[in-house]
Amino acid sequence: MKQYINTRSYVDTLLVRIFAISLLFLGTAGIVAGGFCMRNSFVRRNESQTITNTERYKEVRFQVWSKPEIIKHFPDSIPTDAKEVKMIYAPGLIKGSSLLQLRYKLPLIRIEKLLTDYYKIAKHKYLGGNTNNHANQAQGVPTTFFYSNKLQEETFPPTYQILVLDARDRGTPDFKWQHGDSYGVAIDKLNSEIIYWAEQW
């Protein structure tokens, strides 16, 4: 009888230990999984997402964009007579880098006036191309890609005049344009269209 009690007591103790170890294992796994989920949720919440909804233009223009001085040429609001309006705001992989393009059509008389006004103050002028073409020219500077055309890194057709209002190199003598910003407009008189653009990296 005494031996039976000891065996039963040993089995009970063993079951309690197995149960405790299982709970400890499940608890640890739960904490790790919960921490992973919370971390991913936190990262996703803090990552800015690409915005293409033109109804959010004012929010991007006045609240989201971090350097207002390089988008001061953008309109405060989208003109009421603008047609085929497209916008893209995209944060870069590096903190503080981003791009913004606002594209729309206007009556030709207004496009001609905008072209005349911006042409006078542009520091660099290009016909078509993209930032790689422009930066690799003699005395060239980075500009932008045609992001607002299907949201891809495309080249501007030669009908577009890319007018750079300013481009600032914030790199080092050994690594020019490692950091910087560039902004301006791209105007296609043939299609009566203007694209306001700004990039910082």
C-alpha positions in Angstrom: 0.0 0.0 0.0 2.8 2.4 0.9 4.6 1.7 -2.4 1.4 2.4 -4.3 1.0 5.8 -2.6 4.6 6.8 -3.5 4.1 5.8 -7.1 0.9 7.7 -7.3 2.5 10.7 -5.7 5.4 10.5 -8.2 3.0 10.3 -11.1 1.1 13.3 -9.8 4.3 15.3 -9.4 5.5 14.3 -12.9 2.1 15.4 -14.4 2.2 18.7 -12.6 5.8 19.3 -13.8 4.9 18.4 -17.4 1.8 20.7 -17.2 3.9 23.6 -15.7 6.6 23.1 -18.4 3.9 23.1 -21.1 2.4 26.3 -19.8 5.8 27.9 -19.6 6.6 26.9 -23.2 3.2 28.1 -24.5 3.5 31.3 -22.5 6.9 32.0 -23.9 5.8 31.2 -27.4 2.8 33.5 -26.9 5.0 36.3 -25.7 7.4 35.9 -28.7 4.5 35.7 -31.2 2.7 38.6 -29.6 5.9 40.7 -29.6 6.5 39.9 -33.2 2.9 40.9 -34.2 3.0 44.1 -32.2 6.4 45.0 -33.7 5.1 44.4 -37.3 1.9 46.4 -36.5 4.0 49.3 -35.1 6.3 49.3 -38.1 3.4 49.2 -40.5 1.6 51.9 -38.7 4.6 54.2 -38.7 5.6 53.5 -42.3 4.1 56.1 -44.6 2.3 54.7 -47.5 2.1 55.9 -51.1 -0.8 58.3 -51.5 -2.5 58.7 -54.9 -5.9 59.9 -53.7 -6.2 63.5 -55.0 -8.8 64.2 -52.3 -5.8 64.0 -49.8 -3.8 66.6 -51.7 -4.2 69.4 -49.2 -3.3 67.0 -46.3 -0.1 66.0 -48.1 0.7 69.6 -49.2 0.3 71.1 -45.7 0.7 68.3 -43.2 2.6 65.3 -44.5 5.4 66.9 -46.6 8.3 67.7 -44.4 10.1 70.5 -46.3 7.5 73.1 -47.3 10.1 75.4 -48.8 10.6 73.0 -51.8 6.9 72.7 -52.6 6.0 76.4 -52.3 5.4 76.5 -56.1 2.7 73.8 -55.8 -0.9 75.3 -55.8 -2.6 75.6 -52.4 -5.5 73.6 -53.9 -6.3 71.8 -57.1 -7.9 74.3 -59.5 -11.6 73.8 -60.1 -11.1 73.7 -63.9 -8.3 71.1 -63.7 -9.0 67.9 -65.7 -7.5 64.4 -65.4 -5.9 65.1 -62.0 -3.3 62.7 -60.8 -1.2 62.8 -57.7 1.5 60.7 -56.1 3.2 61.1 -52.8 5.7 58.5 -51.9 8.1 58.3 -49.0 11.5 56.9 -49.7 13.4 54.1 -48.0 15.7 56.5 -46.3 14.3 58.7 -43.5 13.4 62.1 -44.8 13.3 61.2 -48.5 10.1 61.5 -50.5 8.6 62.6 -53.8 5.5 64.5 -54.7 3.9 65.0 -58.1 0.6 66.7 -58.9 -0.5 66.5 -62.6 -3.4 67.9 -64.4 -4.7 69.5 -67.6 -5.8 73.2 -67.8 -7.1 75.4 -70.6 -4.3 76.1 -73.0 -4.2 79.8 -72.3 -3.4 79.1 -68.6 -0.8 76.5 -69.5 0.9 79.0 -71.8 1.0 81.6 -69.0 2.4 79.0 -66.5 5.1 78.0 -69.1 6.1 81.6 -69.6 6.2 82.4 -65.9 8.2 79.3 -64.9 10.5 79.4 -67.9 11.7 82.8 -66.7 12.7 81.6 -63.2 13.9 78.1 -64.0 17.6 77.5 -63.2 17.8 74.4 -65.5 15.7 73.4 -68.5 15.4 70.1 -70.2 13.2 68.7 -73.0 11.9 65.2 -72.1 14.1 62.6 -70.4 14.3 61.7 -66.7 16.5 62.4 -63.7 19.3 60.1 -64.8 19.5 61.7 -68.3 19.5 65.2 -66.7 22.0 64.6 -63.9 24.5 63.0 -66.3 24.6 66.0 -68.6 27.3 68.6 -68.3 26.3 70.9 -65.5 23.2 68.7 -65.1 21.2 68.2 -61.9 18.8 65.5 -60.7 15.1 66.1 -61.6 12.5 63.4 -61.4 10.9 60.4 -63.2 7.4 60.6 -64.8 5.9 58.9 -61.7 2.4 60.3 -62.3 2.2 58.3 -65.5 1.0 54.8 -64.3 3.1 55.3 -61.1 6.3 53.9 -62.7 9.8 55.3 -63.2 9.2 56.5 -66.7 10.8 59.0 -69.0 9.1 62.2 -70.0 8.3 62.4 -73.7 10.1 65.2 -75.6 6.9 67.3 -75.6 7.5 68.0 -71.9 9.7 70.9 -70.8 11.2 70.1 -67.4 11.9 73.3 -65.7 14.0 73.0 -62.5 13.3 75.8 -60.1 16.1 74.7 -57.8 18.3 71.6 -57.1 20.5 71.5 -54.0 23.4 69.1 -53.6 23.7 68.0 -49.9 26.3 65.3 -50.6 30.0 65.3 -50.0 32.9 66.2 -52.4 33.5 62.5 -52.7 29.8 61.6 -53.2 28.0 64.4 -55.0 24.2 64.3 -54.8 24.2 61.6 -52.2 21.6 63.7 -50.4 19.8 66.7 -51.8 16.5 68.0 -53.2 15.2 69.1 -56.5 11.9 70.7 -57.5 10.1 72.3 -60.4 7.5 71.8 -63.1 7.1 69.7 -66.2 4.9 71.3 -68.8 3.5 69.8 -72.0 2.0 72.6 -74.1 0.9 70.1 -76.7 -1.4 68.3 -74.3 -2.1 71.4 -72.1 -0.7 69.7 -69.0 1.4 70.6 -66.1 3.2 68.5 -63.5 4.4 70.0 -60.3 7.2 67.9 -58.8 9.5 67.8 -55.8 12.0 65.2 -54.6 14.2 65.0 -51.5 16.6 62.3 -50.6 
